[in-house]
Amino acid sequence: MNRKVSVALTIAGSDNSGGAGIQADLKTFTRLGVYGTSALTCVVAEHPGRVSRIVAVEPAMVAEQIRLVFEAFPVGAVKTGMLFSSGIIRQVAKVLGKRRGLKLVVDPVMVATSGAALLRPEAERAMAKFLFPRAALVTPNLDEAARLVGRRLKNPEQAKEAARELAKKWKVPFLVKGGHLMLAKAEDYLAWPNGKLKTFSAIRCQGVETHGTGCTYSAAICAGLAMGLSLEKAVGKGKKFITRAIRGHLTLGRYTPLNHLEA
């Protein structure tokens, strides 16, 4: 039986532990009924507590992967994850810039949960310059938002103000994820360039490994956009998905990874 299925593309790094990166993205797309395609930016040797080594893919090869996906599939939405270098970012922006009306979710992956740097300083500037203005949504976590505004964010009001500030500066919506505030509820703040702000909240799940939550969340939002949902509905659906993935977490050895397949 043939049925119409939406298509999404993830442009990100590989996580051999399966909790983040393109592995998490593709699991999320599949679970939400979206056909997932990918363009690999780098290979990361890691597990939830440690990043051992990163090997980047040549920028031209990243661009070629993207071109061929667009050549073959009706891509409804794209998300970027770990891009690592300014060279890769420039190539990604060049290829995506040729697509009119593109629904792009930019997850500015800067630092791993383990603390390892995943984006070089010059790449941060390139991402802000070349990708932020093209985005339908940018999804920094609290620490990434703090880097982008140049100050620490210690409470919900400061996080909300940062979301509004970033949305106004780049003229695109920003979703500042407030999980690192360690409140009783996990709150995220979606701001539009016109100053509008909406809070998405869920009861916090204590004692669960958070490796890959940002990747999974942005992938779920991307899937929603690919299916034609509005931005607000896509974020709401993504919030519910990541909350279920955390609550239904697995216990594998000494880790408690997200459960994408039961979310």
N, C-alpha and C positions, 0 to 999 in steps of 0.2 A: 504494500500500500504506500503510495506516494503522498506526502503532505508537506506543506510549506513550512520550512524551518528557518528561523533567523540565524544570521551568521555574525560572529564577533571575532576580532583579532586581538591577540595579546602580543605586545612587543616588550620582552622582558628577559631576565636571566633565568638560568636553570638552577633549581634547588634539588640536589640529589637526595635530600631527606624527605622530599615530597610535601612539605608543609607550606612552602611559599613559592614564589616565582611562577614560571609557566605551568609547573605541575599543579599548583593550587588553582591557578586561573582556569586551566582546562577542566579540572574536576568541577569547578563552580559552574562554568558554562554548561557542561553536560548535565549536571544536576538540575539546572534551571531550564533545560530544554532548548538550549542554544548550541548550534554547531560551532565548535571552537577551532580556530586556526592560530598559528603562532609564527613569530619571527624571533629567533634566539639572538640575544645580545652578548651574553657571556656565560661561561660555565663556572659555577661556584662549588667548591668542595666545602661542605659545611654540615653541621647538625644544629639543632635548636640552641645549643650553648656555645658554638664556636664556628668561626669562618676560618678555614685553613688556607685557601688559595682561590684566586680569581683569575681566569684567563678570558680576555675579551675577544669577541668575534670581530673580524675586520669590518669597518664601517660600510664599505661597499657591499659586503656580503649581507649585512643586515638590511640594507636598502633593497637588494635584489630579492630577498625573501619577501619583503613587504610588497614589492611590485608584482611578484608572481601570485601572491594571494589575491590581490585586487584584480589581477588579470583573469583569475579563474572563478572567484566567488563574489556574490552580491553582499559585501560586508556592510552590516548595518551600524556597527559601532566599533571603536578601537580603544584599547587602554594601553598606556605605557607603564612599565614598572621600572626595574633596575636598568638604567641606560649606561651608567658607569663613566663614560668619557664624553668630552665635548665633540669629538669627531663623530661618534655614533649619534649623538643628539642632533648635530647639524644634518647628517644624512637622513635621519628619521623625519626631521622637520621639512626637509626638501621634498621628500616623497609624499608625505601627508599633505603638504601645501598644494599639491596638484589636485586634491580631492575636494570638490565643492560640497558644502553642507555636511562635512564630516562631523560625526558625534565622537568627540575625543575626550576620554577620561585620563588625566595625567596624575599618576600617583608618584610624587617626587621622592622616590626611595633614596634617602641620603645615608642613613645609618641602620645597621642590622640590630635586631633585638639584643644580640650579644655585645654590641658596642662597636663593631667593626665598621669602618667607613666604606660605603658602597657607591659614593659619588665623589669624584674629585672636585676640588674647589672651583676650578675653571669651568667644570661641567655644570655646577650649580648656576653659574651666571648664564651659561649657554641655554640651559633649560628654561630659566626665567625669561630670557629674551626671545627664544625661538618657539617654545612650546606653550607656555602659559597663555599667550594671546590667542592661540588657535583652539584652546580647550573649551569643551562644554562644561567641564568641571575639573577642578584641581583638589586633591584630597590629602593635604598634609596632616600628619599626626601632630600632637602638641609640641614636641621637640622640633619638628621640621618647621612648623608655623613660627616658633620662637626664633629660629635662625633667619627666616624670611623677613620678619619684622624687626629683628635686631634687638630683642629684649626678652627677658624671661616671662613666661605666662604661668601664674601661680593659682589662678582661680577662674571660675566660669565666666565672670564678667570680662576679665582680661582676654580670655579665649574668644569670646564673642566679639570683642572690639577688634582683635586681630583678624578674625574672619571678615568683618566688614571692611577693615583697612585694606586687606589683600584683594578683596573683590573689587573695591573701588579703584585701587591702583592698577590692576591688570584688566579691569573691565570684563571679567568673567566670574561666574560663581565659584566660591571656595567652600569646601566642607572641612572644617577644622575638627579633627577627632579628639575628643577630650578624655579618652580612656586613661591617660597618664595622670589625670588629676586625682585619681583614686577616690572618687566619690562613691556614695552608696549606689548611685545609678551611673551607668556609662552613658555620657551625654556627648552628642556631636552637634556642631553648629554650622548650618548651611546659610551662607550669606550671598546675596545678589549685589551687583554693582549699584543698584538704586537704594541700597541700605536695608532692604527687607531681610529678615533673619528668621529662620525656623529651627527649633531644637528637636532633635530625635533622641529619645532616651530608652534605656532598657535596664532592668535589674542587673547589677554586676554579678558575674560568676567568679567566686573566689577560688584561688589555688589552681588555676588552669594555665598551662603553657600558652603564651600569646603569640608564638612564632607563626607568622603568615597571616595574621588577622587583617593587616592593611591590604595585602595582595588580594585576599579573598573578598573583602568588602568592596574594593574598587572593581573587581571582576564581576561581582554580583550587580553593581550599579551599571556597568558596561552592558551586561546581559539585558538588563531592563530597558536601557536605551535602544539596544539592537532590536528589541521586540516592540518598540514604538511607544514605550511609556514616557510620560513627562519626566522632567528631571526630578521634581519633588517626589513623584511616585516611585521612580527608580531608586532614589536614595532610601525611601521608606522600606521598599522591598529588600534592598541590600542590607539595611540595618536588621531586619527580621532574620534574614538568612545567616548573617554572621553571628547573631545572638544564638540561633539554634545550633550552629556549628560548634560554638563554644560550650553551650550547655550539654550537648551530646558528645563531648570530647571522648577520645579513646585513651586507654592506658596501654602504652607499648613500651616495655622496658622501664626506664626511669623518666620517660616523657609522657606528657598528656596532650598530644596533638589534636588539632581541630578535626571534627568529623564532617567532612564535606558531603559525603554520600548519604548521610541521614538528616541533613539540615533541611 
